[in-house]
């Protein structure tokens, strides 16, 4: 045993980029694997218990909560990751204020938006979704918006600290809670019961991540402060406002594509929802690895070393894209059988998942490149690229939604392909600019 361990230590020396990537990827893959795997099982069983129509209602409501949670927490998560990764060693006090402040602000924003969700549920259900009967379900889902917003900000702070073990444990806890609560809820209470399971799982995730954040901050001697100073608010807003704009555009576009389909048929929205769960399986390894890119690139900025930036970006890009390809191939080959496992209403719809797999590979490549864009401070470009992808997704979905779930899945693929053609050369250009800037006397 001593020889393999020695070789491993030689390949992954302490403090090296390879060691950090390997450690982070291992924990991220374990956590994402358990979370995504258990969530997939829970969703498939819930879809089988509810049927395509009721499961489509659940998909639309949970997606609406995701849009609101993005507004409250996603931009703060990106800001926390970048600033904490950059300041955790050089300025631990400020890093603690930014980490805690991001979580506190996300909780406040999540509570506000959950309140609006309760008040505006009839308008959203009737005017936007053409399904007024979903208003009670939208109201009941308000706690999910709050919990998801807090979880996003916590995850951003933990990523900045490179506390991937804590993130993995939280992901596993969420997956176990989903499996334990969603199916019984669906059987006993239909769509509202299944929704209660989602709320419970998100609350469990928030509690576990809170404990992990406090523990990692204490280990690094970083004092957490959940009420940031005015200067810290400006720091969070500098990254957070553009990031939340970009994230909101993409999340809204995804929700809009489902809503456009739901206006035609909730059953088709249910088919699309099951396909997206399997698309998540294709992306889970890629997402885990690409998530390492932002803190790795941000932590290399103080050294002003372009080669280090290229290595971090290249490792993230190759790993995320390669892993997505490896996962997409078997899922696409078995697409028909995988969808049929959710019940007779989902049989013979494998083409939806095949299109989703192709889109997932392109999305994996774009995730790694997108992390570099935010880490390098190209915030306006990040927003513009998000607007491009979101606008394309909505326009293509509006045109193709009459073709059912197959049409919206084709819209995913088209928007991802166009974004790839635009985003990759842009990152090469911005890296060249950094090289010229840092090499100037």
C-alpha positions as CSV (number, residue, x, y, z in Angstrom):
1,X,0.0,0.0,0.0
2,X,2.9,2.4,0.7
3,X,4.0,2.5,-3.0
4,X,0.7,3.5,-4.5
5,X,0.2,6.1,-1.8
6,X,3.7,7.5,-2.4
7,X,3.0,7.7,-6.1
8,X,-0.3,9.4,-5.5
9,X,1.4,12.0,-3.3
10,X,4.0,12.6,-5.9
11,X,1.4,13.1,-8.6
12,X,-0.7,15.3,-6.3
13,X,1.7,17.3,-4.1
14,X,0.1,19.2,-1.3
15,X,-1.1,22.7,-2.3
16,X,-0.7,22.0,-6.0
17,X,-3.4,22.9,-8.6
18,X,-3.8,19.2,-9.4
19,X,-4.3,18.3,-5.7
20,X,-6.9,21.0,-5.3
21,X,-8.7,20.0,-8.5
22,X,-8.6,16.3,-7.6
23,X,-9.8,16.9,-4.0
24,X,-12.6,19.3,-5.0
25,X,-13.7,17.1,-7.9
26,X,-13.8,14.0,-5.8
27,X,-16.0,15.5,-3.1
28,X,-18.1,17.3,-5.7
29,X,-18.7,14.2,-7.7
30,X,-19.6,12.2,-4.6
31,X,-22.0,14.9,-3.4
32,X,-23.5,15.6,-6.8
33,X,-23.8,11.9,-7.6
34,X,-25.7,11.1,-4.4
35,X,-27.9,14.2,-4.7
36,X,-28.7,13.8,-8.4
37,X,-29.1,10.1,-8.2
38,X,-31.5,10.1,-5.3
39,X,-33.3,13.1,-6.8
40,X,-33.7,11.2,-10.1
41,X,-35.1,8.2,-8.3
42,X,-37.5,10.4,-6.3
43,X,-38.7,12.3,-9.4
44,X,-39.2,9.1,-11.5
45,X,-41.2,7.4,-8.7
46,X,-43.2,10.6,-8.2
47,X,-43.9,11.0,-11.9
48,X,-45.1,7.4,-12.0
49,X,-47.4,8.0,-8.9
50,X,-48.7,11.3,-10.2
51,X,-49.1,10.8,-13.9
52,X,-47.9,13.2,-16.6
53,X,-50.4,15.9,-16.0
54,X,-50.0,16.3,-12.2
55,X,-46.2,15.8,-12.5
56,X,-46.2,18.6,-15.1
57,X,-48.0,20.9,-12.6
58,X,-45.3,20.1,-10.0
59,X,-42.5,20.8,-12.6
60,X,-44.0,24.2,-13.4
61,X,-44.4,25.2,-9.8
62,X,-40.9,24.1,-8.7
63,X,-39.5,25.9,-11.7
64,X,-41.3,29.1,-10.7
65,X,-39.6,28.9,-7.3
66,X,-36.3,28.4,-9.0
67,X,-36.7,31.6,-10.9
68,X,-37.5,33.6,-7.7
69,X,-34.6,31.9,-5.8
70,X,-32.2,32.9,-8.6
71,X,-33.2,36.5,-8.1
72,X,-32.6,36.3,-4.3
73,X,-29.5,34.1,-4.1
74,X,-27.7,33.2,-7.3
75,X,-25.9,36.5,-7.9
76,X,-24.9,36.6,-4.3
77,X,-23.6,33.1,-4.6
78,X,-21.3,34.0,-7.5
79,X,-20.1,37.1,-5.7
80,X,-19.4,35.2,-2.5
81,X,-17.4,32.5,-4.3
82,X,-15.2,35.0,-6.1
83,X,-14.5,37.4,-3.2
84,X,-14.1,34.7,-0.6
85,X,-11.7,32.7,-2.8
86,X,-9.7,35.8,-3.4
87,X,-9.7,37.2,0.2
88,X,-9.8,34.1,2.5
89,X,-6.0,34.2,3.1
90,X,-5.2,37.8,2.5
91,X,-8.1,39.4,4.4
92,X,-10.0,36.8,6.4
93,X,-12.1,39.3,8.3
94,X,-13.5,40.8,5.1
95,X,-13.9,37.3,3.6
96,X,-16.0,36.4,6.6
97,X,-18.2,39.5,6.3
98,X,-18.7,38.8,2.6
99,X,-19.5,35.1,3.1
100,X,-21.9,35.8,5.9
101,X,-23.4,38.9,4.4
102,X,-24.2,37.0,1.2
103,X,-26.2,34.4,3.1
104,X,-27.9,37.1,5.2
105,X,-28.9,39.1,2.2
106,X,-30.1,36.0,0.3
107,X,-32.3,35.1,3.3
108,X,-33.8,38.6,3.4
109,X,-34.4,38.7,-0.4
110,X,-35.8,35.2,-0.4
111,X,-38.3,36.1,2.3
112,X,-39.4,39.1,0.4
113,X,-39.9,37.2,-2.8
114,X,-41.7,34.4,-1.1
115,X,-44.1,36.9,0.2
116,X,-44.7,38.3,-3.3
117,X,-45.2,34.7,-4.5
118,X,-48.0,34.2,-2.0
119,X,-49.7,37.5,-2.9
120,X,-49.3,37.1,-6.7
121,X,-50.0,33.4,-7.1
122,X,-53.4,33.9,-8.7
123,X,-52.0,36.3,-11.3
124,X,-49.0,34.1,-12.2
125,X,-51.2,31.0,-12.4
126,X,-54.0,32.6,-14.4
127,X,-52.2,35.1,-16.6
128,X,-48.8,33.6,-17.2
129,X,-49.5,29.8,-17.0
130,X,-53.2,29.8,-18.1
131,X,-53.8,27.3,-15.2
132,X,-55.6,29.2,-12.4
133,X,-55.9,25.9,-10.5
134,X,-52.2,26.0,-9.8
135,X,-52.5,29.1,-7.6
136,X,-52.8,27.2,-4.3
137,X,-49.8,25.1,-5.2
138,X,-47.8,28.2,-6.0
139,X,-48.7,29.6,-2.6
140,X,-47.7,26.4,-0.8
141,X,-44.4,26.5,-2.6
142,X,-43.3,29.9,-1.1
143,X,-41.0,28.3,1.6
144,X,-39.2,26.5,-1.2
145,X,-38.2,29.9,-2.7
146,X,-36.8,31.0,0.6
147,X,-34.9,27.8,1.3
148,X,-33.4,27.6,-2.2
149,X,-32.2,31.2,-2.1
150,X,-30.4,30.6,1.2
151,X,-28.9,27.3,-0.1
152,X,-27.5,29.1,-3.2
153,X,-25.7,31.7,-1.2
154,X,-24.4,29.2,1.3
155,X,-23.1,27.0,-1.5
156,X,-21.3,30.1,-3.0
157,X,-19.5,30.8,0.2
158,X,-18.5,27.2,0.7
159,X,-17.1,27.1,-2.8
160,X,-15.1,30.2,-2.2
161,X,-13.6,28.4,0.9
162,X,-13.1,25.2,-1.3
163,X,-15.1,23.4,1.3
164,X,-16.3,20.7,-1.1
165,X,-16.7,18.1,1.6
166,X,-19.4,20.2,3.2
167,X,-21.1,20.7,-0.1
168,X,-21.0,17.0,-0.8
169,X,-22.6,16.2,2.6
170,X,-25.3,18.8,2.0
171,X,-26.0,17.4,-1.4
172,X,-26.3,13.9,-0.1
173,X,-28.5,15.0,2.7
174,X,-30.8,16.7,0.3
175,X,-31.0,13.7,-1.9
176,X,-31.8,11.4,1.0
177,X,-34.5,13.8,2.2
178,X,-36.0,14.0,-1.3
179,X,-36.2,10.2,-1.6
180,X,-37.7,9.9,1.9
181,X,-40.3,12.6,1.5
182,X,-41.3,13.2,-2.2
183,X,-42.7,9.7,-3.1
184,X,-44.7,9.3,0.2
185,X,-46.0,12.8,-0.3
186,X,-47.0,12.1,-3.9
187,X,-48.8,8.9,-2.8
188,X,-50.6,10.4,0.2
189,X,-51.2,14.0,-1.0
190,X,-50.7,14.1,-4.8
191,X,-48.8,17.1,-6.2
192,X,-49.1,19.2,-3.0
193,X,-47.7,16.3,-1.0
194,X,-44.8,15.9,-3.4
195,X,-44.2,19.6,-3.2
196,X,-44.0,19.4,0.6
197,X,-41.2,16.8,0.1
198,X,-39.2,19.3,-2.0
199,X,-39.6,22.0,0.7
200,X,-38.4,19.6,3.4
201,X,-35.4,18.5,1.4
202,X,-34.3,22.2,0.7
203,X,-34.6,23.0,4.4
204,X,-32.4,20.0,5.3
205,X,-29.8,21.2,2.7
206,X,-29.8,24.7,4.3
207,X,-29.3,23.4,7.8
208,X,-26.4,21.1,6.7
209,X,-24.7,23.8,4.7
210,X,-25.0,26.3,7.6
211,X,-23.2,23.9,9.9
212,X,-20.5,23.2,7.2
213,X,-20.0,27.0,6.6
214,X,-19.5,27.7,10.3
215,X,-17.2,24.7,10.7
216,X,-15.0,25.6,7.7
217,X,-14.8,29.3,8.7
218,X,-13.7,28.3,12.2
219,X,-11.1,26.0,10.8
220,X,-9.6,28.8,8.7
221,X,-10.0,31.4,11.5
222,X,-12.4,33.4,9.5
223,X,-15.0,35.2,11.6
224,X,-18.5,35.0,9.9
225,X,-20.6,38.2,10.0
226,X,-24.1,38.0,8.6
227,X,-24.6,41.8,8.6
228,X,-22.1,43.2,6.0
229,X,-20.7,46.8,6.1
230,X,-21.6,49.3,3.4
231,X,-18.3,48.7,1.6
232,X,-18.9,45.0,1.6
233,X,-22.3,45.5,0.1
234,X,-20.7,47.4,-2.8
235,X,-18.3,44.5,-3.2
236,X,-21.1,42.0,-3.4
237,X,-23.1,44.2,-5.7
238,X,-20.2,44.7,-8.1
239,X,-20.2,41.0,-9.0
240,X,-23.6,40.0,-7.6
241,X,-25.8,42.4,-9.6
242,X,-24.4,41.4,-13.0
243,X,-24.4,37.7,-11.9
244,X,-28.0,37.8,-10.7
245,X,-29.0,39.4,-14.0
246,X,-27.3,36.8,-16.0
247,X,-28.5,33.9,-13.8
248,X,-32.0,35.3,-13.8
249,X,-32.1,35.6,-17.6
250,X,-31.1,31.9,-18.0
251,X,-33.4,30.6,-15.2
252,X,-36.3,32.7,-16.5
253,X,-35.7,31.5,-20.1
254,X,-35.7,27.9,-18.9
255,X,-38.9,28.5,-16.9
256,X,-40.5,30.3,-19.9
257,X,-39.7,27.4,-22.2
258,X,-41.5,25.1,-19.8
259,X,-44.4,27.6,-19.3
260,X,-44.9,27.9,-23.1
261,X,-45.2,24.2,-23.3
262,X,-47.5,24.0,-20.2
263,X,-49.9,26.5,-21.8
264,X,-50.3,23.9,-24.6
265,X,-50.2,20.7,-22.4
266,X,-49.3,20.1,-18.8
267,X,-48.7,16.4,-19.8
268,X,-46.1,17.5,-22.3
269,X,-44.5,19.6,-19.6
270,X,-44.4,16.5,-17.5
271,X,-42.5,14.6,-20.2
272,X,-40.1,17.5,-20.5
273,X,-39.6,17.5,-16.7
274,X,-38.6,13.8,-16.7
275,X,-36.2,14.3,-19.6
276,X,-34.6,17.2,-17.7
277,X,-34.1,15.0,-14.7
278,X,-32.1,12.6,-16.9
279,X,-30.3,15.5,-18.5
280,X,-29.3,16.4,-15.0
281,X,-27.7,12.9,-14.7
282,X,-25.6,13.7,-17.8
283,X,-24.6,17.0,-16.4
284,X,-24.0,16.1,-12.8
285,X,-20.3,15.2,-13.1
286,X,-19.6,18.1,-15.5
287,X,-21.4,20.5,-13.1
288,X,-19.4,19.2,-10.2
289,X,-16.1,19.7,-12.0
290,X,-16.9,23.0,-13.7
291,X,-17.9,24.5,-10.4
292,X,-14.3,24.3,-9.4
293,X,-13.3,26.7,-12.1
294,X,-14.5,30.0,-10.5
295,X,-12.6,29.6,-7.2
296,X,-9.5,28.2,-8.9
297,X,-9.3,31.0,-11.5
298,X,-10.2,33.7,-8.9
299,X,-7.5,32.4,-6.5
300,X,-4.9,32.7,-9.4
301,X,-5.7,36.4,-10.0
302,X,-3.4,37.8,-7.3
303,X,-0.4,36.1,-8.9
304,X,-1.1,37.7,-12.3
305,X,0.0,34.5,-14.0
306,X,-1.8,33.9,-17.3
307,X,-0.4,30.4,-17.6
308,X,-2.0,29.5,-14.2
309,X,-5.3,30.9,-15.5
310,X,-5.0,28.9,-18.7
311,X,-4.2,25.7,-16.8
312,X,-7.2,26.1,-14.4
313,X,-9.6,26.9,-17.3
314,X,-8.2,24.1,-19.5
315,X,-8.5,21.5,-16.8
316,X,-12.1,22.6,-16.0
317,X,-13.1,22.7,-19.6
318,X,-11.6,19.3,-20.6
319,X,-13.0,17.5,-17.5
320,X,-16.5,19.0,-17.7
321,X,-16.9,18.4,-21.4
322,X,-15.4,14.9,-21.4
323,X,-17.4,13.7,-18.4
324,X,-20.6,15.0,-20.1
325,X,-19.8,13.1,-23.3
326,X,-19.1,9.9,-21.3
327,X,-22.5,10.2,-19.5
328,X,-24.5,11.3,-22.5
329,X,-23.7,8.3,-24.7
330,X,-25.3,5.6,-22.6
331,X,-28.2,7.8,-21.6
332,X,-29.0,8.6,-25.2
333,X,-28.8,5.0,-26.2
334,X,-31.2,3.9,-23.5
335,X,-33.4,7.0,-23.7
336,X,-36.6,5.2,-24.6
337,X,-36.4,2.7,-21.8
338,X,-35.3,5.3,-19.3
339,X,-38.4,7.5,-19.9
340,X,-40.7,4.5,-20.0
341,X,-39.6,3.7,-16.5
342,X,-41.6,6.7,-15.3
343,X,-44.9,5.1,-16.5
344,X,-46.9,4.5,-19.6
345,X,-47.6,8.2,-20.2
346,X,-43.8,8.6,-20.9
347,X,-43.3,5.7,-23.2
348,X,-42.1,6.2,-26.8
349,X,-40.7,9.7,-25.9
350,X,-37.0,8.9,-26.1
351,X,-36.3,11.5,-28.8
352,X,-36.9,14.2,-26.2
353,X,-34.1,12.8,-24.0
354,X,-31.7,12.3,-27.0
355,X,-32.0,15.9,-27.8
356,X,-31.5,16.8,-24.2
357,X,-28.3,14.7,-24.1
358,X,-26.8,16.6,-27.1
359,X,-27.7,19.9,-25.5
360,X,-26.2,18.8,-22.2
361,X,-22.7,18.2,-23.7
362,X,-22.7,21.7,-25.2
363,X,-24.0,23.2,-21.9
364,X,-21.1,21.4,-20.0
365,X,-18.6,23.1,-22.2
366,X,-20.3,26.4,-21.8
367,X,-20.4,26.1,-18.0
368,X,-16.6,25.9,-17.7
369,X,-16.1,28.8,-20.1
370,X,-18.8,30.8,-18.3
371,X,-17.0,30.3,-14.9
372,X,-13.9,31.9,-16.4
373,X,-15.8,34.9,-17.7
374,X,-17.1,35.7,-14.2
375,X,-13.7,35.0,-12.5
376,X,-11.9,37.3,-14.9
377,X,-14.3,40.2,-14.2
378,X,-16.0,40.3,-17.6
379,X,-19.4,41.0,-16.0
380,X,-21.0,42.9,-18.8
381,X,-20.1,40.2,-21.2
382,X,-21.5,37.5,-18.9
383,X,-24.8,39.3,-18.9
384,X,-24.9,39.8,-22.6
385,X,-24.0,36.2,-23.3
386,X,-26.8,35.1,-20.9
387,X,-29.2,37.4,-22.7
388,X,-28.2,35.9,-26.0
389,X,-28.8,32.3,-24.8
390,X,-31.9,33.2,-22.9
391,X,-33.4,35.1,-25.8
392,X,-32.6,32.3,-28.2
393,X,-34.2,29.7,-25.9
394,X,-37.4,31.7,-25.5
395,X,-37.7,32.5,-29.2
396,X,-37.0,29.0,-30.3
397,X,-39.3,27.5,-27.6
398,X,-42.1,29.8,-28.7
399,X,-41.7,28.7,-32.3
400,X,-41.3,25.0,-31.5
401,X,-43.6,24.5,-28.4
402,X,-46.5,23.5,-30.7
403,X,-44.5,20.4,-31.5
404,X,-44.6,19.4,-27.8
405,X,-41.7,18.4,-25.6
406,X,-39.7,17.4,-28.6
407,X,-39.8,20.9,-29.9
408,X,-38.7,22.5,-26.7
409,X,-35.9,20.0,-26.4
410,X,-34.8,21.0,-29.9
411,X,-34.8,24.6,-28.7
412,X,-32.4,23.7,-25.8
413,X,-30.0,22.2,-28.4
414,X,-30.2,25.1,-30.8
415,X,-29.6,27.8,-28.1
416,X,-26.7,25.9,-26.6
417,X,-25.0,25.4,-30.0
418,X,-25.2,29.1,-30.9
419,X,-23.8,30.1,-27.4
420,X,-20.9,27.8,-27.9
421,X,-20.0,29.4,-31.2
422,X,-20.0,32.8,-29.6
423,X,-18.6,32.2,-26.1
424,X,-15.4,30.2,-26.8
425,X,-13.6,32.7,-29.0
426,X,-14.6,35.5,-26.6
427,X,-12.8,33.8,-23.7
428,X,-9.7,33.3,-25.8
429,X,-9.8,37.1,-26.5
430,X,-10.2,38.1,-22.9
431,X,-7.3,35.8,-21.8
432,X,-5.1,37.5,-24.5
433,X,-6.1,40.9,-23.1
434,X,-5.1,39.8,-19.5
435,X,-1.7,38.5,-20.9
436,X,-1.0,41.9,-22.5
437,X,-2.2,43.8,-19.4
438,X,-0.1,41.8,-16.9
439,X,3.0,41.8,-19.1
440,X,3.0,45.6,-19.6
441,X,5.7,47.4,-17.6
